[in-house]
């Protein structure tokens, strides 16, 4: 046991494997926070200690120096911010309009955009240049969820209900039209790549 029992929404291991970003949700107050847990001493630090608003969906930058997360602090639903993972400095607003990060690979952040009730869309946000978001998967009632890019950047694993049940699907990442394969047959959620990309959990 690394942390005290809590309502855990999301969890992600840091690139160097020594820390964990954890989103906890206080069901009584409906507030959520992102915590960084050091696995060497099991000390947990709240990423935004002075923030009284909803924070969640924390993901790591490729070098582990920053964490991207969603927050409702400015009145926009789930705007995306980034902050140093050691908690220093103030959070920087990256994107508004109802966005939740899913993965950060190379120069791109993969995020989910809430376009309408029960309809989600996957987009990519370049972290260089003009940072203009680009759609990756078209708007669909099947809600592509829980996406993660493979370590080599060639494939994307995510969950879709196109077959009528939530199933894990793998698709080519750079060009989604090059290939798509359903991995599970009896349902599946929350796919995660092994460090070498040769296996899915």
C-alpha positions in Angstrom: 0.0 0.0 0.0 1.5 3.3 -1.2 -1.1 5.8 -0.1 -3.9 5.9 2.4 -7.3 4.6 1.2 -9.1 7.1 -1.0 -11.4 7.5 -3.9 -9.0 7.2 -6.8 -10.0 8.4 -10.2 -6.8 8.3 -12.3 -3.3 7.1 -11.7 -0.2 7.4 -13.9 3.4 6.4 -13.3 6.1 9.0 -14.1 8.5 8.3 -17.0 11.4 7.6 -14.7 9.2 5.2 -12.6 9.8 6.8 -9.2 6.7 8.9 -8.8 3.0 8.5 -9.4 0.4 11.2 -10.3 -2.9 10.3 -8.5 -6.3 12.0 -8.8 -8.4 11.7 -5.7 -12.1 12.6 -5.5 -13.8 13.6 -2.3 -17.3 12.3 -3.0 -18.8 14.3 -0.1 -17.7 17.7 -1.5 -17.4 16.6 -5.1 -13.9 18.1 -5.3 -10.9 16.4 -6.9 -7.2 17.0 -6.5 -4.0 15.8 -8.2 -1.3 14.5 -5.9 2.3 13.5 -6.7 3.5 10.5 -4.7 7.2 9.7 -4.3 7.5 5.9 -4.3 10.8 5.9 -2.4 9.3 7.4 0.8 5.6 7.2 0.0 5.2 11.0 0.6 2.3 12.6 -1.2 2.2 16.2 -2.2 -0.8 18.1 -3.6 0.1 19.6 -6.9 -1.9 22.8 -6.3 -1.9 23.2 -2.6 -3.8 26.5 -2.6 -6.4 25.7 -5.3 -9.9 25.2 -3.9 -11.4 24.1 -7.3 -11.8 20.8 -9.1 -8.5 19.3 -10.5 -8.0 16.0 -12.2 -6.8 13.8 -15.1 -3.1 14.4 -14.3 -0.6 13.2 -16.9 3.2 13.5 -17.1 5.4 15.3 -19.6 7.8 12.9 -21.4 10.7 14.1 -19.2 8.7 14.1 -16.0 9.2 17.8 -15.3 5.6 18.8 -15.7 2.1 17.6 -15.2 -0.9 18.4 -17.5 -4.2 18.4 -15.7 -7.8 19.6 -16.1 -9.4 22.2 -13.8 -12.6 24.2 -13.4 -11.0 27.1 -11.7 -11.8 29.8 -14.4 -15.4 28.9 -14.9 -14.8 26.9 -18.1 -15.6 23.2 -17.9 -12.3 21.3 -17.5 -9.8 23.7 -19.0 -6.3 22.2 -19.4 -3.3 23.5 -17.4 0.3 22.5 -17.0 2.5 22.9 -13.9 5.9 21.8 -12.8 5.6 18.4 -11.2 7.5 19.5 -8.1 4.7 22.0 -7.4 6.8 25.1 -8.0 5.3 28.1 -9.9 1.7 28.8 -11.0 -0.3 26.6 -13.3 -0.3 27.8 -16.9 -3.5 27.7 -18.9 -3.1 25.6 -22.1 -6.6 25.2 -23.5 -10.2 26.0 -22.6 -13.5 24.7 -23.9 -14.0 21.5 -21.9 -10.8 19.5 -22.4 -9.2 16.6 -20.5 -5.7 15.3 -21.2 -5.2 11.6 -21.9 -1.5 11.2 -22.9 1.6 13.2 -23.8 3.9 11.7 -26.4 6.8 13.6 -27.9 5.6 17.0 -28.9 1.9 16.2 -28.8 -0.7 16.0 -26.1 -3.6 13.7 -26.8 -6.8 15.0 -25.2 -10.5 14.5 -25.0 -12.9 17.3 -25.9 -16.4 17.3 -24.5 -18.4 18.5 -27.5 -21.9 17.6 -26.2 -23.5 15.5 -23.6 -22.2 11.9 -23.8 -20.2 12.7 -26.9 -16.4 12.9 -26.8 -13.7 13.5 -29.4 -10.0 12.8 -29.4 -7.7 15.7 -30.4 -4.0 16.4 -30.4 -2.4 19.6 -29.1 1.1 20.4 -30.4 3.4 21.8 -27.7 5.4 23.9 -30.1 4.6 26.4 -32.8 1.2 28.1 -32.5 -0.3 25.2 -30.4 -3.4 24.9 -32.6 -5.5 21.8 -31.6 -6.1 19.3 -34.4 -8.9 16.7 -34.4 -7.7 13.1 -34.4 -10.9 11.0 -34.3 -14.2 12.4 -35.5 -17.1 13.1 -33.2 -18.9 9.9 -32.4 -21.6 8.7 -30.2 -19.3 5.7 -29.4 -17.1 7.9 -27.2 -13.5 6.9 -27.7 -12.0 6.9 -24.2 -9.0 6.1 -22.1 -6.5 6.6 -24.9 -2.7 6.0 -24.6 0.0 6.2 -27.3 2.5 3.3 -27.5 6.1 4.0 -26.4 7.4 4.0 -30.0 4.6 6.4 -31.0 3.3 4.2 -33.8 0.0 3.1 -32.2 -2.8 4.3 -30.1 -4.8 2.1 -27.7 -8.3 3.3 -26.6 -11.7 2.1 -25.7 -14.8 2.3 -27.9 -18.3 0.9 -27.9 -18.7 0.6 -31.6 -19.4 -3.1 -31.3 -22.1 -2.5 -28.7 -19.8 -3.2 -25.7 -16.7 -1.4 -24.5 -13.7 -2.9 -26.2 -10.0 -2.1 -26.5 -8.9 -1.1 -29.9 -5.4 -0.4 -31.3 -5.1 2.1 -34.2 -2.1 3.6 -36.1 -1.4 6.9 -34.4 0.3 9.2 -37.0 -2.4 8.3 -39.6 -5.5 6.7 -38.1 -6.5 5.4 -41.5 -3.6 3.0 -41.9 -4.8 0.3 -39.6 -7.3 -0.5 -36.8 -7.6 -3.7 -34.7 -10.0 -4.7 -32.0 -7.9 -6.4 -29.2 -10.6 -7.6 -26.8 -13.5 -9.9 -27.5 -15.4 -9.9 -24.2 -15.1 -6.3 -23.2 -12.2 -4.2 -21.9 -11.4 -0.8 -20.5 -8.3 1.3 -19.4 -5.7 -0.1 -21.8 -2.1 0.6 -20.8 1.1 -0.2 -22.7 4.0 -2.1 -21.2 7.2 0.0 -21.2 8.6 -1.7 -24.3 5.3 -1.5 -26.1 5.1 -5.2 -26.8 2.1 -5.9 -24.5 -1.1 -4.2 -23.4 -2.5 -4.4 -19.9 
